[in-house]
Amino acid sequence: MYKDLKWLWKKAGMDAQKWVSNSQSLRNIIPEGDKAKVYQILNEDEKVTKTLGLIWDPELDEFSFNAREEVAE
């Protein structure tokens, strides 16, 4: 999928970057220069990325978000 889409977008004059996937086999073939940044949030085992303003763990395929509770005084 990665190679097919890179080829298709290149034919259209575009360069797709910042790839991330919930598929380990797909993540293994994406060159480092094309991968999205992965962040360590709570511990070294939890690697997440930000997608459309949400936090996404591609290994667990789970979205989360941070919310702040505002307390009126």
C-alpha positions as CSV (number, residue, x, y, z in Angstrom):
1,M,0.0,0.0,0.0
2,Y,2.7,2.5,1.0
3,K,4.7,2.0,-2.3
4,D,1.6,2.1,-4.4
5,L,0.4,5.4,-2.9
6,K,3.8,7.0,-3.0
7,W,4.0,6.1,-6.7
8,L,0.5,7.4,-7.4
9,W,1.1,10.7,-5.5
10,K,4.4,11.2,-7.2
11,K,2.7,10.9,-10.6
12,A,0.4,13.7,-9.4
13,G,3.3,15.9,-8.4
14,M,2.9,15.3,-4.6
15,D,5.2,13.9,-2.0
16,A,3.3,12.2,0.8
17,Q,5.2,12.3,4.2
18,K,4.5,11.8,7.9
19,W,3.3,8.2,7.5
20,V,2.1,6.2,10.4
21,S,0.1,3.0,10.5
22,N,-1.5,0.6,13.0
23,S,0.1,-2.2,10.9
24,Q,3.5,-3.3,12.2
25,S,4.5,-4.8,8.8
26,L,3.6,-1.5,7.1
27,R,5.6,0.6,9.7
28,N,8.6,-1.7,9.0
29,I,8.8,-0.8,5.3
30,I,8.3,3.0,5.6
31,P,11.7,4.8,5.4
32,E,12.5,6.9,8.5
33,G,12.4,10.1,6.5
34,D,8.8,9.5,5.6
35,K,7.6,8.4,9.1
36,A,5.5,10.7,11.3
37,K,7.1,11.8,14.6
38,V,6.3,9.4,17.5
39,Y,6.2,10.7,21.0
40,Q,6.7,9.1,24.4
41,I,4.0,10.5,26.7
42,L,3.8,8.6,29.9
43,N,6.4,5.9,29.8
44,E,9.0,4.4,27.4
45,D,6.6,1.6,26.3
46,E,3.8,4.0,25.1
47,K,4.6,5.6,21.8
48,V,2.0,7.9,20.3
49,T,1.5,10.4,17.6
50,K,-0.8,13.4,17.1
51,T,-3.4,13.0,14.4
52,L,-6.0,15.8,13.7
53,G,-5.4,17.2,17.2
54,L,-6.0,13.8,18.9
55,I,-3.4,11.5,20.5
56,W,-3.2,8.2,18.7
57,D,-1.4,5.0,19.8
58,P,-0.8,3.2,16.5
59,E,0.1,-0.1,18.2
60,L,-3.1,-0.3,20.2
61,D,-5.1,1.7,17.6
62,E,-6.6,3.9,20.3
63,F,-7.3,7.6,20.2
64,S,-7.3,9.8,23.3
65,F,-7.2,13.5,24.2
66,N,-6.2,15.7,27.0
67,A,-8.8,17.9,28.7
68,R,-8.4,20.5,31.3
69,E,-11.1,21.0,33.9
70,E,-11.8,24.6,34.6
71,V,-13.0,25.4,38.1
72,A,-15.0,28.6,38.6
73,E,-13.9,30.5,41.7
